[in-house]
């Protein structure tokens, strides 16, 4: 069953590429035609690529790993934040912090700094500080929250990157490539798909287009998470039943041993009686 269809993508305007003169020849396999100087993306290929990407994302989510969403362009920010949060995944929608993947321990330190500031607030240390110091710390906390708040739960490197607009997020993609992290991306006709592992050819400038594709991908991820939860419940149930079954086995074994013992004792008694006779 397909995750999306031709008509849904068409309605969302996923087929609109860039001007012909702005195209990247590497995107030629995904271009259907040119109309009024604008390239039109082949939506049949987009449907197939969305399915392929969604299936891979589902498996990553099912294995309990994290997928980092990256979209710092205005049209994508809000949609990406909502969709990523709905499947409990980290996202970057402000500026990409350079070295976020290749220098991950430093980024983690900055995230921990937020937790330290929160601790100061809760344990009453704030009351001993001057107004100026409190203001400085609050500003620092707000800045960290804006840039790194959405990745506070990312304790280790993500298992995949989902990018909207590969031209704008080229630093993030370069870092992922360097570390061998698979990249999923919505790629427009003006971009180079060669550094992307899962290419989704579509319009990356329209909010509606981005939303439709993210709906399909996040829906698959939600399924993966549900399956993971169900498997966990089954395993726990199996774990609870195991001791009961073991207990039953032990009881049966004990009964058999007792019966054997009784039989031996009975035969000994019979032999003794015979001897006496």
C-alpha positions in Angstrom: 0.0 0.0 0.0 1.3 3.4 -1.0 1.9 6.0 1.7 0.8 8.8 -0.6 -0.6 9.2 -4.1 -0.2 11.2 -7.3 -3.3 13.4 -6.8 -2.4 14.3 -3.2 1.1 15.4 -4.3 -0.3 17.2 -7.3 -2.8 19.2 -5.2 0.0 20.2 -2.8 2.1 21.5 -5.7 4.9 19.0 -5.1 5.5 18.9 -8.9 6.7 22.5 -9.3 10.5 22.7 -9.7 12.7 25.7 -10.3 13.4 27.8 -13.4 15.0 25.8 -16.2 18.2 27.9 -16.1 18.6 27.2 -12.4 18.4 23.4 -12.7 21.0 20.9 -11.6 21.6 18.3 -14.4 22.0 15.5 -11.8 18.2 15.9 -11.2 17.4 15.0 -14.8 16.1 11.5 -14.0 13.4 13.0 -11.8 12.2 15.7 -14.2 9.1 15.0 -16.2 9.0 18.0 -18.5 9.5 21.7 -18.8 6.5 24.1 -18.9 6.8 27.9 -19.3 10.5 27.8 -18.4 9.8 25.8 -15.2 10.8 22.2 -14.6 8.0 19.8 -13.7 8.9 17.0 -11.3 7.8 13.4 -12.2 5.3 12.7 -9.4 5.2 9.0 -10.1 8.8 8.8 -9.1 8.1 11.0 -6.0 5.4 8.5 -4.9 7.9 5.6 -5.2 10.6 7.5 -3.4 8.4 8.6 -0.6 7.4 4.9 0.0 11.0 3.8 0.0 12.1 6.6 2.4 9.0 6.0 4.7 9.8 2.3 5.0 13.4 2.9 5.9 12.4 5.6 8.5 9.8 3.2 10.0 12.5 0.6 10.6 14.9 3.1 12.2 12.1 4.4 14.5 11.1 0.7 15.3 14.6 0.0 16.4 14.4 2.8 19.0 16.9 5.1 17.3 16.6 8.8 16.7 16.1 10.7 13.4 17.2 14.4 13.4 15.0 16.7 11.3 16.8 19.8 9.8 14.9 22.7 8.2 16.0 26.3 8.8 14.1 27.9 5.9 11.1 29.9 6.8 8.5 27.9 4.9 9.5 24.6 6.5 10.3 25.6 10.1 6.9 25.3 11.7 5.8 22.2 9.8 9.0 20.4 10.6 8.8 21.3 14.3 5.2 20.0 14.6 5.7 16.8 12.7 9.0 15.9 14.4 7.5 16.6 17.9 4.5 14.4 17.0 6.8 11.4 16.7 9.1 12.5 19.6 12.1 13.2 17.3 14.7 15.9 17.7 14.8 18.8 15.2 16.9 21.9 14.2 14.8 24.8 12.8 17.0 27.8 13.8 20.6 28.1 12.7 22.5 24.8 12.2 25.2 24.8 14.9 28.4 24.1 13.0 30.0 20.8 14.1 26.8 19.6 15.7 27.5 16.1 14.5 31.2 16.1 14.0 31.8 17.9 17.3 28.9 16.4 19.2 30.4 16.3 22.7 30.7 20.1 22.7 27.1 20.5 21.7 26.1 18.1 24.5 28.0 20.4 27.0 25.9 23.4 25.8 22.8 21.3 26.4 24.0 20.3 29.8 24.5 24.0 30.6 20.8 24.5 30.2 20.1 21.8 32.8 22.6 23.4 35.1 20.9 26.8 34.8 17.5 25.1 35.5 19.0 23.5 38.6 20.1 26.9 39.9 16.6 28.1 39.5 15.1 25.2 41.4 17.6 24.9 44.3 17.3 28.6 45.3 20.8 29.7 44.2 19.1 32.5 42.2 18.0 34.3 45.4 21.6 35.0 46.2 22.4 36.6 42.8 22.1 40.2 41.8 19.4 41.3 39.3 22.1 41.9 36.7 23.5 38.3 37.1 20.0 36.8 37.0 19.2 38.8 33.8 22.5 37.6 32.1 21.8 33.9 33.0 18.2 34.2 31.9 19.3 35.6 28.5 21.9 32.8 28.1 19.2 30.2 28.9 16.8 31.7 26.4 19.5 31.7 23.7 20.4 28.1 24.4 16.7 27.0 24.4 16.1 28.7 21.1 19.0 27.0 19.3 19.3 23.7 21.2 16.1 23.2 23.1 14.7 20.8 20.5 17.7 18.5 20.7 17.9 18.3 24.5 16.9 14.6 24.4 19.5 13.7 21.8 22.0 12.0 24.1 23.9 10.3 21.2 24.4 10.9 17.5 21.3 10.4 15.4 20.9 7.3 13.2 19.6 9.4 10.3 19.1 12.9 9.1 15.9 14.2 7.4 16.6 17.4 5.5 14.4 20.0 3.7 16.4 21.8 1.0 19.8 20.3 0.5 21.3 23.5 -0.7 20.5 25.5 2.4 21.5 22.6 4.8 24.6 21.6 2.9 26.8 21.9 6.1 24.5 19.4 7.9 24.7 17.0 5.0 28.4 17.2 4.8 28.8 16.4 8.5 26.4 13.4 8.1 28.3 12.1 5.1 31.6 12.4 6.9 30.2 10.3 9.8 28.4 7.8 7.6 24.9 8.9 8.8 22.2 8.2 6.2 20.5 11.3 4.8 16.9 11.5 3.8 16.0 14.7 1.9 13.4 16.6 -0.1 15.4 17.5 -3.2 14.3 20.2 -5.7 15.4 20.6 -9.3 18.1 23.1 -8.4 19.9 20.7 -6.0 22.5 18.0 -6.2 21.1 14.7 -5.0 24.5 12.8 -5.0 25.2 13.3 -1.3 21.7 12.1 -0.3 21.0 8.4 0.4 17.2 8.6 0.1 16.2 11.3 -2.4 12.5 12.5 -2.4 12.2 14.7 -5.6 9.7 17.4 -4.8 9.1 21.1 -4.4 11.0 22.2 -1.2 9.7 25.8 -1.2 6.0 25.3 -0.6 4.8 24.6 2.9 2.0 22.4 1.7 4.4 20.3 -0.4 6.7 19.8 2.6 3.7 19.0 4.9 2.3 16.3 2.6 5.7 14.5 2.4 6.3 14.8 6.1 2.8 13.4 6.8 3.7 10.2 4.9 7.1 9.8 6.5 6.1 10.7 10.1 3.0 8.4 9.7 5.4 5.5 8.9 7.6 6.4 11.9 4.6 6.5 14.2 3.7 3.0 13.0 7.3 1.8 13.7 7.1 3.3 17.3 3.7 1.6 17.9 5.1 -1.8 16.7 8.1 -1.3 19.0 5.8 -0.7 21.9 3.6 -3.7 21.1 6.7 -5.9 20.9 7.9 -4.7 24.3 4.6 -5.5 25.9 4.7 -9.0 24.3 8.2 -9.6 25.6 7.3 -8.4 29.1 4.3 -10.7 29.1 6.5 -13.6 27.9 9.0 -12.8 30.6 6.2 -12.9 33.3 4.9 -16.2 32.1 8.4 -17.8 32.0 8.8 -18.1 35.8 5.3 -19.6 36.1 6.1 -22.2 33.4 9.4 -22.9 35.1 7.5 -23.3 38.5 5.1 -25.7 36.9 8.0 -27.8 35.5 9.7 -27.8 38.9 6.5 -29.0 40.6 6.0 -31.8 38.0 9.6 -32.9 38.4 9.3 -32.9 42.2 6.1 -35.1 41.9 7.8 -37.5 39.6 10.9 -37.8 41.9 8.5 -38.3 44.9 6.6 -41.1 43.0 9.9 -42.8 42.1 11.1 -42.6 45.7 7.8 -44.1 47.0 8.0 -46.9 44.4 11.6 -47.7 45.5 10.6 -47.6 49.2 7.6 -49.9 48.5 9.8 -52.5 46.7 12.3 -52.4 49.5 9.5 -53.0 52.0 8.1 -55.8 50.0 11.6 -57.5 49.7 12.0 -57.1 53.5 8.6 -58.7 54.2 9.5 -61.6 51.9 12.8 -62.1 53.7 11.0 -62.1 57.1 8.5 -64.7 55.8 
